[in-house]
């Protein structure tokens, strides 16, 4: 694999947002541009991209709250799936979290998304039987259509 994993830079914004849309990761109630600004304000080195020949072909966003790490927005370009890009991104995110002293990492997968569950199963992640609840504190404006 000739892909380079590196920290996100501002010039990656359009390509990363397009990748998230293409991968089906965006939701109308989350502005991906705002998500990028928010993570970079707290953990700028935990938004990673996979780049090949100057093109973004993958991304992952990680965070750490002092208790556990989280992974979000893992994506690889659909035409590049199966090449190990997702695994490389997860491995680098995990490495960076460990360097921060993070003892564990979790992520959320929508029910029924067995392809994603299978990916994480094969990467050594354990499924939990829990329910989550949440509350939106800041309402994002609808994201512009791509």
N, CA and C of each residue as an Amber inpcrd file, in Angstrom:
protein
   438
   0.8550000  -1.1810000   0.0000000   0.0000000   0.0000000   0.0000000
   0.8950000   1.2350000   0.0000000   0.6400000   2.1680000  -0.8870000
   1.4400000   3.3830000  -1.0000000   0.7670000   4.5600000  -0.3080000
  -0.2510000   4.2880000   0.4540000  -1.0220000   5.3390000   1.1070000
  -0.2470000   5.8820000   2.3040000  -0.2610000   7.1970000   2.4620000
   0.3580000   7.8620000   3.6080000  -0.7490000   8.2900000   4.5650000
  -0.5980000   7.9570000   5.8560000  -1.5350000   8.4040000   6.8870000
  -0.9130000   9.6320000   7.5410000  -1.6750000  10.7080000   7.6180000
  -1.1660000  11.9600000   8.1850000  -2.3050000  12.7340000   8.8230000
  -1.9330000  13.7540000   9.5940000  -2.9330000  14.6360000  10.1900000
  -3.5940000  15.4800000   9.1020000  -4.8430000  15.7340000   9.2920000
  -5.6480000  16.5900000   8.4250000  -5.0540000  17.9970000   8.3980000
  -5.1150000  18.6400000   7.2400000  -4.7880000  20.0600000   7.0980000
  -5.9910000  20.7520000   6.4500000  -6.0740000  22.0640000   6.6070000
  -7.2300000  22.8160000   6.1070000  -7.5570000  22.5090000   4.6470000
  -6.5220000  22.3200000   3.8370000  -6.7410000  22.0680000   2.4030000
  -7.4560000  20.7390000   2.1320000  -7.5590000  19.8880000   3.1370000
  -8.2420000  18.5950000   2.9820000  -9.7560000  18.6930000   3.1380000
 -10.2540000  19.8270000   3.6050000 -11.6580000  19.9370000   3.9940000
 -12.6220000  19.4650000   2.9170000 -12.5520000  20.0190000   1.7330000
 -13.5260000  19.6600000   0.6860000 -13.4510000  18.1800000   0.3310000
 -12.2450000  17.6490000   0.2200000 -12.0880000  16.2350000  -0.1370000
 -12.6150000  15.3230000   0.9590000 -12.3700000  15.6700000   2.2170000
 -12.8370000  14.8340000   3.3290000 -14.3600000  14.8820000   3.4340000
 -14.9330000  16.0640000   3.3330000 -16.3970000  16.1680000   3.3940000
 -17.0290000  15.4050000   2.2320000 -16.4670000  15.5090000   1.0470000
 -16.9850000  14.7480000  -0.1030000 -16.8760000  13.2430000   0.1490000
 -15.7610000  12.7980000   0.7240000 -15.5890000  11.3840000   1.0550000
 -16.6450000  10.9370000   2.0490000 -16.9010000  11.7270000   3.0860000
 -17.9170000  11.3680000   4.0780000 -19.2920000  11.2640000   3.4430000
 -19.6010000  12.1810000   2.5330000 -20.8880000  12.0960000   1.8240000
 -20.9310000  10.8250000   0.9750000 -19.8760000  10.5760000   0.2330000
 -19.8120000   9.4090000  -0.6520000 -19.9320000   8.1100000   0.1430000
 -19.3550000   8.0800000   1.3370000 -19.3840000   6.8850000   2.1790000
 -20.6740000   6.7640000   2.9870000 -21.5560000   7.7500000   2.9000000
 -22.8250000   7.6890000   3.6160000 -22.7120000   7.9680000   5.1060000
 -21.6780000   8.7020000   5.5080000 -21.4660000   8.9630000   6.9260000
 -22.1530000  10.2250000   7.4360000 -22.5720000  11.0870000   6.5480000
 -23.1520000  12.3520000   6.9890000 -24.6430000  12.1780000   7.2840000
 -25.1070000  13.0330000   8.1670000 -26.5200000  13.0720000   8.5210000
 -26.9700000  14.5210000   8.4410000 -28.2220000  14.7440000   8.0970000
 -28.7290000  16.1030000   7.9020000 -28.5610000  16.9610000   9.1620000
 -28.5970000  16.3530000  10.3270000 -28.5260000  17.1170000  11.5740000
 -27.0880000  17.3950000  12.0290000 -26.0900000  16.9030000  11.3150000
 -24.6860000  17.1690000  11.6340000 -24.0250000  17.8680000  10.4520000
 -23.4790000  19.0400000  10.6910000 -22.7360000  19.7520000   9.6630000
 -21.2990000  19.2310000   9.6910000 -20.8440000  18.5360000   8.6520000
 -19.4970000  17.9730000   8.6820000 -18.4030000  19.0330000   8.7950000
 -18.6410000  20.2130000   8.2390000 -17.6580000  21.2940000   8.3720000
 -17.5260000  21.7150000   9.8340000 -18.6600000  21.7930000  10.5360000
 -18.6310000  22.1390000  11.9610000 -17.9420000  21.0310000  12.7560000
 -18.1870000  19.7680000  12.3960000 -17.5220000  18.6600000  13.0900000
 -16.0020000  18.7500000  12.9230000 -15.5620000  19.1160000  11.7500000
 -14.1200000  19.2780000  11.5060000 -13.5690000  20.4170000  12.3600000
 -14.2580000  21.5490000  12.3690000 -13.7900000  22.6810000  13.1800000
 -13.7380000  22.3070000  14.6610000 -14.7460000  21.5930000  15.1230000
 -14.8170000  21.2430000  16.5430000 -13.6850000  20.3030000  16.9590000
 -13.4320000  19.2510000  16.1920000 -12.3700000  18.3140000  16.5850000
 -11.0150000  18.9890000  16.5020000 -10.8200000  19.8290000  15.5060000
  -9.5100000  20.4860000  15.3590000  -9.2670000  21.4990000  16.4600000
 -10.3290000  22.0260000  17.0690000 -10.1700000  22.9650000  18.1880000
  -9.7080000  22.2460000  19.4470000  -9.9820000  20.9460000  19.5470000
  -9.6630000  20.1880000  20.7550000  -8.4980000  19.2290000  20.5280000
  -8.5790000  18.4130000  19.4870000  -7.5680000  17.3970000  19.1880000
  -7.1730000  17.4930000  17.7170000  -6.4240000  18.5130000  17.3150000
  -6.1150000  18.6920000  15.8950000  -5.3360000  17.5360000  15.2740000
  -4.5770000  16.8000000  16.0760000  -3.7890000  15.6860000  15.5320000
  -4.5480000  14.3710000  15.5010000  -5.8380000  14.3970000  15.8720000
  -6.6180000  13.1640000  15.8730000  -7.6270000  13.0930000  14.7300000
  -7.6030000  14.0330000  13.8330000  -8.3470000  13.9230000  12.5810000
  -7.3060000  13.5630000  11.5310000  -7.4130000  12.3420000  11.0200000
  -6.3990000  11.7860000  10.1290000  -6.9630000  11.5520000   8.7400000
  -6.0900000  11.6460000   7.7630000  -6.4590000  11.3010000   6.3950000
  -5.4660000  10.2860000   5.8440000  -5.9490000   9.5040000   4.9170000
  -5.1050000   8.6240000   4.1140000  -5.0010000   9.2970000   2.7570000
  -3.7740000   9.4780000   2.3040000  -3.5300000  10.1840000   1.0510000
  -2.7350000   9.2800000   0.1120000  -3.1300000   9.2740000  -1.1380000
  -2.4000000   8.5280000  -2.1550000  -2.2740000   9.4100000  -3.3870000
  -1.0480000   9.6720000  -3.7730000  -0.7690000  10.4830000  -4.9530000
  -1.4910000  11.8340000  -4.8890000  -1.4810000  12.4490000  -3.6900000
  -2.0860000  13.7660000  -3.5200000  -3.5820000  13.7740000  -3.3410000
  -4.2070000  12.6020000  -3.3150000  -5.6690000  12.5240000  -3.1680000
  -6.0430000  11.8790000  -1.8490000  -7.0590000  12.4310000  -1.1960000
  -7.5750000  11.8510000   0.0410000  -8.3920000  10.6210000  -0.3230000
  -8.0050000   9.4760000   0.2430000  -8.7060000   8.2210000  -0.0300000
  -9.2620000   7.5920000   1.2460000  -9.1090000   8.2870000   2.3770000
  -9.6570000   7.7780000   3.6280000  -9.5430000   8.7990000   4.7310000
 -10.3060000   8.5700000   5.7980000 -10.2420000   9.4600000   6.9590000
 -10.7330000   8.7350000   8.2010000 -10.3040000   9.2430000   9.3350000
 -10.8520000   8.8350000  10.6210000 -10.7020000  10.0020000  11.5800000
 -11.6830000  10.1670000  12.4370000 -11.6450000  11.1860000  13.4750000
 -11.6160000  10.4520000  14.8120000 -10.6960000  10.8280000  15.6860000
 -10.6270000  10.2340000  17.0170000 -10.7480000  11.3350000  18.0510000
 -11.1270000  10.9490000  19.2400000 -11.2030000  11.8810000  20.3530000
 -10.8740000  11.1520000  21.6400000 -10.5450000  11.9140000  22.6630000
 -10.2070000  11.3330000  23.9620000 -10.7220000  12.2670000  25.0450000
 -11.5390000  11.7260000  25.9440000 -12.1450000  12.5430000  26.9890000
 -11.4900000  12.3510000  28.3580000 -10.3630000  11.6530000  28.3910000
  -9.6790000  11.3870000  29.6480000 -10.0750000  10.0590000  30.2660000
 -11.1550000   9.4690000  29.7870000 -11.6180000   8.1660000  30.2640000
 -11.5390000   7.1190000  29.1650000 -11.9950000   7.5020000  27.9840000
 -11.9510000   6.5900000  26.8430000 -11.7860000   7.3910000  25.5640000
 -11.2900000   6.6930000  24.5610000 -11.1870000   7.2890000  23.2430000
 -12.4020000   6.9080000  22.4170000 -12.6010000   7.6690000  21.3820000
 -13.7160000   7.4160000  20.4720000 -13.2120000   7.5080000  19.0400000
 -13.8280000   6.7300000  18.1590000 -13.5660000   6.8200000  16.7250000
 -14.8450000   7.2330000  16.0170000 -14.6870000   8.1120000  15.0530000
 -15.8010000   8.6060000  14.2440000 -15.3360000   8.7320000  12.7950000
 -16.2820000   8.7930000  11.9070000 -16.0300000   9.1300000  10.5110000
 -14.9220000   8.3000000   9.8560000 -14.8500000   7.0130000  10.1860000
 -13.9060000   6.1620000   9.4600000 -14.4810000   5.9130000   8.0730000
 -13.6920000   6.2330000   7.0730000 -14.1470000   6.0420000   5.6920000
 -12.9550000   5.7690000   4.8000000 -13.1840000   4.9400000   3.8140000
 -12.2290000   4.8260000   2.7150000 -13.0220000   4.9880000   1.4320000
 -12.3630000   5.4950000   0.4230000 -13.0330000   5.7040000  -0.8570000
 -13.6010000   4.3800000  -1.3430000 -14.8610000   4.3660000  -1.7720000
 -15.4820000   3.1040000  -2.1760000 -14.6550000   2.2980000  -3.1770000
 -14.0050000   2.9540000  -4.1190000 -13.2160000   2.2310000  -5.1190000
 -11.8880000   1.7150000  -4.5550000 -11.5590000   2.0510000  -3.2980000
 -10.3150000   1.6180000  -2.6720000 -10.5480000   0.6610000  -1.5020000
 -11.7850000   0.2770000  -1.2730000 -12.0690000  -0.6100000  -0.1440000
 -11.4280000  -1.9700000  -0.3590000 -11.0070000  -2.5810000   0.7430000
 -10.3580000  -3.8770000   0.6820000  -8.8480000  -3.7880000   0.5570000
  -8.2970000  -2.5720000   0.5250000  -6.8560000  -2.3870000   0.3820000
  -6.1380000  -2.1960000   1.7190000  -6.8840000  -2.1660000   2.8200000
  -6.2650000  -1.9720000   4.1340000  -6.1960000  -0.5290000   4.5870000
  -6.8370000   0.3760000   3.8680000  -6.8110000   1.7910000   4.2330000
  -7.5020000   2.0150000   5.5720000  -8.6710000   1.4320000   5.7570000
  -9.3950000   1.5690000   7.0180000  -8.5950000   1.0230000   8.1870000
  -7.9930000  -0.1450000   7.9940000  -7.1680000  -0.7400000   9.0610000
  -5.9810000   0.1510000   9.4060000  -5.3450000   0.7250000   8.4030000
  -4.2020000   1.6030000   8.6450000  -4.6340000   2.8590000   9.3990000
  -5.7760000   3.4220000   9.0410000  -6.2880000   4.5990000   9.7360000
  -6.6170000   4.2780000  11.1880000  -7.2950000   3.1630000  11.4340000
  -7.6300000   2.7730000  12.8000000  -6.3620000   2.5310000  13.6080000
  -5.3910000   1.8500000  13.0210000  -4.1410000   1.5730000  13.7300000
  -3.4250000   2.8640000  14.1210000  -3.3900000   3.8390000  13.2300000
  -2.7280000   5.1040000  13.5490000  -3.5170000   5.8890000  14.5920000
  -4.8420000   5.8770000  14.4920000  -5.6610000   6.5480000  15.5150000
  -5.4300000   5.8970000  16.8740000  -5.3990000   4.5600000  16.9220000
  -5.1360000   3.8590000  18.1760000  -3.7510000   4.2020000  18.7160000
  -2.7550000   4.2500000  17.8500000  -1.3930000   4.5820000  18.2770000
  -1.3550000   5.9690000  18.9130000  -2.0260000   6.9220000  18.2850000
  -2.0430000   8.2810000  18.8190000  -2.8060000   8.3560000  20.1380000
  -3.8820000   7.5930000  20.2570000  -4.6260000   7.5740000  21.5140000
  -3.7870000   6.9670000  22.6360000  -3.1080000   5.8760000  22.3680000
  -2.2310000   5.2600000  23.3730000  -1.1620000   6.2560000  23.8150000
  -0.5980000   7.0090000  22.8800000   0.4330000   7.9920000  23.2140000
  -0.1010000   9.0660000  24.1600000  -1.4140000   9.2840000  24.1470000
  -2.0390000  10.2420000  25.0560000  -2.3900000   9.6100000  26.4050000
  -2.1650000   8.2960000  26.5360000  -2.5130000   7.5940000  27.7650000
  -3.9230000   7.0370000  27.7690000  -4.5480000   6.9710000  26.6270000
  -5.9210000   6.4920000  26.5060000  -5.9680000   4.9740000  26.7110000
  -6.7300000   4.4830000  27.7090000  -6.7300000   3.0550000  28.0020000
  -7.6760000   2.2080000  27.1510000  -8.6710000   2.8180000  26.5290000
  -9.6390000   2.0450000  25.7350000 -10.2690000   2.9570000  24.6930000
 -10.8050000   2.3340000  23.6650000 -11.4430000   3.1040000  22.5970000
 -12.7600000   2.4360000  22.2360000 -13.7330000   3.2510000  21.9160000
 -15.0570000   2.7700000  21.5360000 -15.5440000   3.5360000  20.3160000
 -16.6080000   3.0600000  19.7300000 -17.2450000   3.7390000  18.6190000
 -18.6940000   3.3150000  18.5550000 -19.4620000   4.0340000  17.8090000
 -20.8740000   3.7310000  17.6400000 -21.1050000   3.2330000  16.2200000
 -21.9110000   2.1840000  16.1130000 -22.2990000   1.6310000  14.8110000
 -23.8180000   1.5510000  14.8120000 -24.4100000   2.0170000  13.7650000
 -25.8810000   1.9600000  13.6850000 -26.3450000   0.5080000  13.6080000
 -27.4430000   0.1840000  14.2950000 -27.9590000  -1.1980000  14.2700000
 -28.1640000  -1.6820000  12.8340000 -27.8070000  -2.9330000  12.6050000
 -28.0060000  -3.5430000  11.2980000 -26.8810000  -3.3120000  10.3110000
 -25.8890000  -2.5250000  10.6700000 -24.7860000  -2.2420000   9.7560000
 -23.7260000  -3.3350000   9.9140000 -24.0540000  -4.5160000   9.4470000
 -23.2120000  -5.6910000   9.6630000 -21.8610000  -5.6060000   8.9560000
 -21.7770000  -4.8930000   7.8630000 -20.4870000  -4.7460000   7.1840000
 -19.5070000  -4.0100000   8.0890000 -19.9890000  -2.9510000   8.7260000
 -19.1210000  -2.1920000   9.6350000 -18.8100000  -3.0140000  10.8860000
 -19.8190000  -3.6920000  11.4310000 -19.5580000  -4.5570000  12.5900000
 -18.4930000  -5.6040000  12.2520000 -18.5920000  -6.2120000  11.0840000
 -17.6300000  -7.2470000  10.6840000 -16.2200000  -6.6650000  10.5740000
 -16.0990000  -5.4470000  10.0420000 -14.7960000  -4.8010000   9.9550000
 -14.1840000  -4.6690000  11.3420000 -14.9500000  -4.1290000  12.2780000
 -14.4110000  -3.9260000  13.6260000 -14.2220000  -5.2500000  14.3760000
 -15.0840000  -6.2340000  14.1310000 -14.8650000  -7.5650000  14.7160000
 -13.4870000  -8.0830000  14.3100000 -13.1660000  -7.9550000  13.0230000
 -11.8920000  -8.4720000  12.5160000 -10.7000000  -7.6570000  13.0100000
 -10.9550000  -6.4380000  13.4900000  -9.8900000  -5.5930000  14.0260000
  -9.7400000  -5.7550000  15.5400000 -10.4690000  -6.7250000  16.1160000
 -10.3270000  -7.0110000  17.5470000 -11.2540000  -6.2270000  18.4530000
 -12.2310000  -5.5430000  17.8900000 -13.1820000  -4.7990000  18.7140000
 -14.2580000  -5.7440000  19.2310000 -14.7650000  -5.4330000  20.4070000
 -15.7660000  -6.2530000  21.0770000 -17.1120000  -5.5410000  21.0280000
 -18.1520000  -6.2660000  20.6680000 -19.4890000  -5.6820000  20.6530000
 -20.0240000  -5.6180000  22.0770000 -20.7010000  -4.5260000  22.3950000
 -21.3270000  -4.3470000  23.7030000 -22.8350000  -4.3130000  23.5350000
 -23.5380000  -4.8420000  24.5010000 -24.9900000  -4.7900000  24.5030000
 -25.4100000  -3.6420000  25.4180000 -25.3660000  -2.4400000  24.8650000
 -25.7270000  -1.2530000  25.6260000 -26.6720000  -0.4030000  24.8020000
 -27.3410000   0.4890000  25.4650000 -28.1430000   1.4950000  24.7790000
 -27.4950000   2.8420000  25.0450000 -27.5960000   3.7200000  24.1010000
 -27.0070000   5.0510000  24.2670000 -28.1290000   6.0710000  24.2940000
 -27.8790000   7.1450000  24.9350000 -28.7960000   8.2680000  24.9160000
 -27.9600000   9.5310000  24.7410000 -28.5430000  10.5560000  24.2600000
 -27.8010000  11.7830000  24.0300000 -28.7260000  12.9810000  23.9790000
 -28.1180000  14.1210000  23.9530000 -28.8640000  15.3810000  23.9010000
 -28.0520000  16.3720000  23.0880000 -28.6620000  16.9730000  22.1000000
 -27.9790000  17.9770000  21.2930000 -27.9620000  19.2800000  22.0730000
 -26.7710000  19.8390000  22.2370000 -26.6020000  21.1010000  22.9510000
 -26.5220000  22.2940000  22.0080000 -25.9980000  22.0750000  20.8060000
 -25.9130000  23.1130000  19.7840000 -26.5000000  22.5320000  18.5090000
 -27.5020000  23.1690000  17.9740000 -28.1450000  22.6870000  16.7510000
 -27.3780000  23.2210000  15.5540000 -26.8960000  22.3190000  14.7150000
 -26.2040000  22.7210000  13.4940000 -27.2280000  23.1430000  12.4520000
 -26.8340000  24.0960000  11.6530000 -27.6460000  24.4500000  10.4930000
 -27.5610000  23.2790000   9.5230000 -28.5950000  23.0660000   8.7180000
 -28.5130000  21.9640000   7.7410000 -27.2710000  22.1110000   6.8630000
 -26.5900000  21.0110000   6.6800000 -25.3810000  21.0140000   5.8500000
 -25.7770000  21.2600000   4.3990000 -24.9700000  22.0230000   3.6750000
 -25.2890000  22.2580000   2.2630000 -25.1980000  20.9550000   1.4740000
 -26.0790000  20.8170000   0.5020000 -26.0710000  19.6310000  -0.3490000
 -24.8160000  19.6150000  -1.2060000 -24.3100000  18.4080000  -1.4520000
 -23.1140000  18.2710000  -2.2770000 -23.4870000  17.8590000  -3.6640000
